Amino acid sequence: MLDCSPAKIHEYRARYGADLWQLRTPLTKYALAGVPYGLENGCFGGFIPPAWERLLEEAEESRPVFVTVPDVVGDAQRTAELFEHYQLRLNGLPRALVLQNGIERVRIPWNDIVGVFIGGDDAFKVSREAFAAARTARMLGKWVHVGRVNTAARCQAWLGIAHSLDGSGVSRFDHMLEDVLRMIEGDHPQQQLPVGA
């Protein structure tokens, strides 16, 4: 998923022949691109409630794949509390819980969500706890999205587990997007390394 203008998303879809989707955020507020999309809450950069609520209103008509409920970066317990507070304000929209550091000590409300969004710090994004929660989500038929995936190495870690990913780097820089796409398509040099290399 790319946090880009509709024109850029369609340009990239044509250029790379890839099924690129859109990530909408309250920070950039790009118009709908006419492709499937996820709606992110923007808490990583600073939550802007009025902007998020405007995007929620649009989402009632356009039906995103998921909407991330507001979260506290790096804190699963506080994120769970925010989920309880905000979930009913989403008017039946498909809710995603942002997984944060400490998620192994917090009950995930599986019956109230359509998916999970892997947040947290860099160490958490490749932690045993994040992968365990994501695998559980898949077993339960939930969507798994990973945020801040800007390198082939991080993309490789999530291949076969995540349904979708995003990153500010892949949204802004062609070389980063191309590197991640090569990994997804199985045409990246890192995938050619022999076992044990």
VEXVODREN-292380 format. One record per residue (C-alpha): residue in one letter; y, z, x. Coordinates in steps of 0.5 Angstrom, whole numbers, plus 500, padded with zeros to 3 digits. Each point is the difference from the previous one (the first is absolute). Example, Ala and Ser with C-alpha at 12.3 -4.5 7.8 and 13.67 -1.06 7.14 Angstrom:
REM residues 2
<atom residu="a" y="491" z="516" x="525"/>
<atom residu="s" y="507" z="498" x="502"/>
***
This chain:
REM residues 197
<atom residu="m" y="500" z="500" x="500"/>
<atom residu="l" y="507" z="498" x="503"/>
<atom residu="d" y="506" z="503" x="498"/>
<atom residu="c" y="504" z="494" x="500"/>
<atom residu="s" y="504" z="495" x="496"/>
<atom residu="p" y="497" z="496" x="495"/>
<atom residu="a" y="502" z="494" x="504"/>
<atom residu="k" y="497" z="503" x="506"/>
<atom residu="i" y="493" z="502" x="497"/>
<atom residu="h" y="499" z="493" x="497"/>
<atom residu="e" y="502" z="497" x="507"/>
<atom residu="y" y="495" z="504" x="504"/>
<atom residu="r" y="495" z="499" x="494"/>
<atom residu="a" y="501" z="492" x="501"/>
<atom residu="r" y="500" z="501" x="508"/>
<atom residu="y" y="494" z="504" x="501"/>
<atom residu="g" y="496" z="498" x="494"/>
<atom residu="a" y="499" z="507" x="499"/>
<atom residu="d" y="500" z="504" x="493"/>
<atom residu="l" y="506" z="505" x="502"/>
<atom residu="w" y="502" z="504" x="495"/>
<atom residu="q" y="507" z="504" x="499"/>
<atom residu="l" y="501" z="508" x="501"/>
<atom residu="r" y="507" z="502" x="497"/>
<atom residu="t" y="504" z="506" x="502"/>
<atom residu="p" y="506" z="503" x="498"/>
<atom residu="l" y="503" z="499" x="506"/>
<atom residu="t" y="500" z="493" x="500"/>
<atom residu="k" y="499" z="498" x="493"/>
<atom residu="y" y="498" z="493" x="501"/>
<atom residu="a" y="499" z="496" x="493"/>
<atom residu="l" y="493" z="499" x="498"/>
<atom residu="a" y="497" z="494" x="503"/>
<atom residu="g" y="495" z="498" x="495"/>
<atom residu="v" y="494" z="503" x="504"/>
<atom residu="p" y="496" z="506" x="499"/>
<atom residu="y" y="504" z="506" x="503"/>
<atom residu="g" y="500" z="507" x="501"/>
<atom residu="l" y="506" z="505" x="499"/>
<atom residu="e" y="501" z="505" x="505"/>
<atom residu="n" y="504" z="506" x="499"/>
<atom residu="g" y="504" z="500" x="507"/>
<atom residu="c" y="499" z="507" x="502"/>
<atom residu="f" y="499" z="498" x="507"/>
<atom residu="g" y="507" z="498" x="501"/>
<atom residu="g" y="503" z="504" x="495"/>
<atom residu="f" y="499" z="501" x="493"/>
<atom residu="i" y="505" z="497" x="495"/>
<atom residu="p" y="498" z="502" x="493"/>
<atom residu="p" y="505" z="495" x="496"/>
<atom residu="a" y="498" z="494" x="504"/>
<atom residu="w" y="492" z="502" x="499"/>
<atom residu="e" y="501" z="501" x="493"/>
<atom residu="r" y="504" z="493" x="499"/>
<atom residu="l" y="494" z="497" x="503"/>
<atom residu="l" y="495" z="504" x="496"/>
<atom residu="e" y="504" z="497" x="494"/>
<atom residu="e" y="498" z="493" x="502"/>
<atom residu="a" y="493" z="502" x="502"/>
<atom residu="e" y="499" z="502" x="492"/>
<atom residu="e" y="500" z="492" x="499"/>
<atom residu="s" y="498" z="497" x="506"/>
<atom residu="r" y="494" z="505" x="501"/>
<atom residu="p" y="499" z="501" x="508"/>
<atom residu="v" y="493" z="502" x="503"/>
<atom residu="f" y="502" z="507" x="502"/>
<atom residu="v" y="506" z="504" x="500"/>
<atom residu="t" y="501" z="506" x="505"/>
<atom residu="v" y="502" z="506" x="497"/>
<atom residu="p" y="505" z="504" x="504"/>
<atom residu="d" y="497" z="503" x="506"/>
<atom residu="v" y="502" z="505" x="506"/>
<atom residu="v" y="499" z="496" x="507"/>
<atom residu="g" y="494" z="504" x="504"/>
<atom residu="d" y="499" z="505" x="494"/>
<atom residu="a" y="494" z="499" x="496"/>
<atom residu="q" y="501" z="507" x="496"/>
<atom residu="r" y="508" z="499" x="498"/>
<atom residu="t" y="498" z="492" x="498"/>
<atom residu="a" y="495" z="503" x="495"/>
<atom residu="e" y="505" z="504" x="497"/>
<atom residu="l" y="505" z="494" x="500"/>
<atom residu="f" y="494" z="496" x="497"/>
<atom residu="e" y="499" z="506" x="494"/>
<atom residu="h" y="508" z="499" x="499"/>
<atom residu="y" y="501" z="493" x="500"/>
<atom residu="q" y="493" z="497" x="497"/>
<atom residu="l" y="502" z="500" x="493"/>
<atom residu="r" y="507" z="497" x="501"/>
<atom residu="l" y="496" z="494" x="502"/>
<atom residu="n" y="499" z="498" x="492"/>
<atom residu="g" y="493" z="497" x="502"/>
<atom residu="l" y="501" z="496" x="506"/>
<atom residu="p" y="494" z="500" x="505"/>
<atom residu="r" y="502" z="506" x="504"/>
<atom residu="a" y="498" z="501" x="508"/>
<atom residu="l" y="499" z="506" x="503"/>
<atom residu="v" y="503" z="500" x="507"/>
<atom residu="l" y="495" z="503" x="505"/>
<atom residu="q" y="504" z="505" x="505"/>
<atom residu="n" y="498" z="504" x="506"/>
<atom residu="g" y="495" z="506" x="497"/>
<atom residu="i" y="497" z="496" x="495"/>
<atom residu="e" y="494" z="503" x="501"/>
<atom residu="r" y="502" z="507" x="497"/>
<atom residu="v" y="503" z="497" x="494"/>
<atom residu="r" y="497" z="497" x="494"/>
<atom residu="i" y="501" z="493" x="498"/>
<atom residu="p" y="501" z="499" x="493"/>
<atom residu="w" y="495" z="494" x="500"/>
<atom residu="n" y="500" z="499" x="492"/>
<atom residu="d" y="508" z="499" x="500"/>
<atom residu="i" y="500" z="495" x="505"/>
<atom residu="v" y="499" z="493" x="501"/>
<atom residu="g" y="500" z="500" x="508"/>
<atom residu="v" y="502" z="503" x="506"/>
<atom residu="f" y="506" z="499" x="505"/>
<atom residu="i" y="498" z="502" x="507"/>
<atom residu="g" y="507" z="503" x="503"/>
<atom residu="g" y="500" z="506" x="505"/>
<atom residu="d" y="502" z="499" x="507"/>
<atom residu="d" y="497" z="496" x="505"/>
<atom residu="a" y="494" z="504" x="502"/>
<atom residu="f" y="498" z="501" x="492"/>
<atom residu="k" y="500" z="493" x="499"/>
<atom residu="v" y="494" z="499" x="505"/>
<atom residu="s" y="497" z="507" x="498"/>
<atom residu="r" y="493" z="502" x="498"/>
<atom residu="e" y="503" z="503" x="494"/>
<atom residu="a" y="504" z="494" x="498"/>
<atom residu="f" y="494" z="496" x="500"/>
<atom residu="a" y="496" z="504" x="496"/>
<atom residu="a" y="505" z="501" x="495"/>
<atom residu="a" y="501" z="492" x="500"/>
<atom residu="r" y="492" z="499" x="500"/>
<atom residu="t" y="500" z="505" x="494"/>
<atom residu="a" y="505" z="496" x="496"/>
<atom residu="r" y="496" z="494" x="501"/>
<atom residu="m" y="494" z="503" x="498"/>
<atom residu="l" y="503" z="502" x="493"/>
<atom residu="g" y="503" z="493" x="499"/>
<atom residu="k" y="507" z="502" x="502"/>
<atom residu="w" y="505" z="495" x="504"/>
<atom residu="v" y="501" z="502" x="508"/>
<atom residu="h" y="507" z="498" x="503"/>
<atom residu="v" y="502" z="502" x="507"/>
<atom residu="g" y="507" z="500" x="502"/>
<atom residu="r" y="504" z="499" x="506"/>
<atom residu="v" y="495" z="495" x="503"/>
<atom residu="n" y="503" z="496" x="505"/>
<atom residu="t" y="495" z="499" x="505"/>
<atom residu="a" y="493" z="496" x="501"/>
<atom residu="a" y="497" z="506" x="502"/>
<atom residu="r" y="502" z="505" x="494"/>
<atom residu="c" y="498" z="494" x="496"/>
<atom residu="q" y="493" z="500" x="503"/>
<atom residu="a" y="499" z="507" x="499"/>
<atom residu="w" y="501" z="499" x="492"/>
<atom residu="l" y="496" z="493" x="499"/>
<atom residu="g" y="495" z="501" x="495"/>
<atom residu="i" y="503" z="506" x="497"/>
<atom residu="a" y="507" z="498" x="498"/>
<atom residu="h" y="502" z="496" x="494"/>
<atom residu="s" y="507" z="499" x="503"/>
<atom residu="l" y="505" z="502" x="505"/>
<atom residu="d" y="507" z="499" x="502"/>
<atom residu="g" y="505" z="501" x="506"/>
<atom residu="s" y="507" z="499" x="501"/>
<atom residu="g" y="498" z="497" x="507"/>
<atom residu="v" y="496" z="495" x="496"/>
<atom residu="s" y="505" z="499" x="495"/>
<atom residu="r" y="506" z="498" x="505"/>
<atom residu="f" y="497" z="497" x="506"/>
<atom residu="d" y="495" z="494" x="500"/>
<atom residu="h" y="496" z="501" x="506"/>
<atom residu="m" y="498" z="507" x="497"/>
<atom residu="l" y="498" z="497" x="494"/>
<atom residu="e" y="496" z="494" x="503"/>
<atom residu="d" y="497" z="506" x="505"/>
<atom residu="v" y="497" z="504" x="493"/>
<atom residu="l" y="498" z="493" x="497"/>
<atom residu="r" y="496" z="498" x="506"/>
<atom residu="m" y="497" z="507" x="499"/>
<atom residu="i" y="498" z="499" x="493"/>
<atom residu="e" y="498" z="493" x="501"/>
<atom residu="g" y="495" z="502" x="505"/>
<atom residu="d" y="504" z="496" x="505"/>
<atom residu="h" y="503" z="505" x="505"/>
<atom residu="p" y="498" z="501" x="507"/>
<atom residu="q" y="499" z="508" x="499"/>
<atom residu="q" y="494" z="498" x="495"/>
<atom residu="q" y="497" z="496" x="506"/>
<atom residu="l" y="499" z="506" x="505"/>
<atom residu="p" y="492" z="501" x="501"/>
<atom residu="v" y="498" z="507" x="498"/>
<atom residu="g" y="502" z="506" x="505"/>
<atom residu="a" y="506" z="496" x="503"/>
***
